[in-house]
Amino acid sequence: EAQVTQNPRYLITVTGKKLTVTCSQNMNHEYMSWYRQDPGLGLRQIYYSMNVEVTDKGDVPEGYKVSRKEKRNFPLILESPSPNQTSLYFCASNHQSPASTDTQYFGPGTRLTVL
Amino acid sequence: RKEVEQDPGPFNVPEGATVAFNCTYSNSASQSFFWYRQDCRKEPKLLMSVYSSGNEDGRFTAQLNRASQYISLLIRDSKLSDSATYLCVVNRGGGFKTIFGAGTRLFVKA
C-alpha cells in the first residue's frame, strides 16, 4: 500500500530537549516536504527536498532542521524545541515537483506539545 | 495580508444544496493550483487540480481566473459526507513552494 508514515503520532516534551520526527514514504517519490498546521493559519511549509541531499527552506524554517540522506526518509529535527513549536506537523511526498498535477500524499500527522 | 485567502466559513447548508467556495492569491508568479479536503485534523487529501479552462469531477467543479488571481470550487447536490474543511493550495517558486489557505469549513446537514 502506497503510504507516508510519521513517528511518533503524538509527543509531549519539554523546552530545549532535542527531538526528531521521522517521515518515510514507500512510493519512490523525489519530492518531500514538512508542514505545520496551526488554528487560523492553515498549513505552512517548513522545509522541502527535491531529492537526496537537496533541501531548501519553506516559509517557516526557523527552529527546524531536516536531512535527506535516503530517498524514502525525510526526518524533521528540533534541536531546542520551544512552546511556539507546539503544533500539528505533516510530512508529504509526491513524484517530481508539486507543480505537476501529481497528488501530494500526506502522512497522518504528528501532534507535538512543547511545555 | 495572507498570500492565499479563503472565505473563513463555516458554511452550513442542507443536503442537496449547491455551495461555492472562493479563494484569492496575491503572488502572480503562482504556477499551479489545487483544492484539498481535510477531515477533522486528519491529513489533507487532494480533491482536484484547478485549470484555467475549468474542470469538473462529478459534483465538483473548479475554476481558475489568472487575471483576477481567483480560484473557485463549486459543490452541487451536497452530501453529508462532504462535511469537511476545504483548502485552497497554490504552488510557486519553480513549483516547490506550496502555500495553503487557512481553509473553509463546510457543514452539510440532513
Boltz contact constraints between the chains, C-beta under 6 A:
constraints:
  - contact:
      token1: [A, 40]
      token2: [B, 102]
      max_distance: 6.0
  - contact:
      token1: [A, 42]
      token2: [B, 100]
      max_distance: 6.0
  - contact:
      token1: [A, 42]
      token2: [B, 101]
      max_distance: 6.0
  - contact:
      token1: [A, 42]
      token2: [B, 102]
      max_distance: 6.0
  - contact:
      token1: [A, 42]
      token2: [B, 103]
      max_distance: 6.0
  - contact:
      token1: [A, 43]
      token2: [B, 100]
      max_distance: 6.0
  - contact:
      token1: [A, 45]
      token2: [B, 98]
      max_distance: 6.0
  - contact:
      token1: [A, 48]
      token2: [B, 96]
      max_distance: 6.0
  - contact:
      token1: [A, 90]
      token2: [B, 43]
      max_distance: 6.0
  - contact:
      token1: [A, 97]
      token2: [B, 95]
      max_distance: 6.0
  - contact:
      token1: [A, 97]
      token2: [B, 96]
      max_distance: 6.0
  - contact:
      token1: [A, 98]
      token2: [B, 91]
      max_distance: 6.0
  - contact:
      token1: [A, 98]
      token2: [B, 95]
      max_distance: 6.0
  - contact:
      token1: [A, 98]
      token2: [B, 98]
      max_distance: 6.0
  - contact:
      token1: [A, 99]
      token2: [B, 31]
      max_distance: 6.0
  - contact:
      token1: [A, 99]
      token2: [B, 32]
      max_distance: 6.0
  - contact:
      token1: [A, 99]
      token2: [B, 91]
      max_distance: 6.0
  - contact:
      token1: [A, 99]
      token2: [B, 95]
      max_distance: 6.0
  - contact:
      token1: [A, 101]
      token2: [B, 49]
      max_distance: 6.0
  - contact:
      token1: [A, 103]
      token2: [B, 46]
      max_distance: 6.0
  - contact:
      token1: [A, 106]
      token2: [B, 43]
      max_distance: 6.0
  - contact:
      token1: [A, 106]
      token2: [B, 44]
      max_distance: 6.0
  - contact:
      token1: [A, 108]
      token2: [B, 43]
      max_distance: 6.0
  - contact:
      token1: [A, 109]
      token2: [B, 43]
      max_distance: 6.0
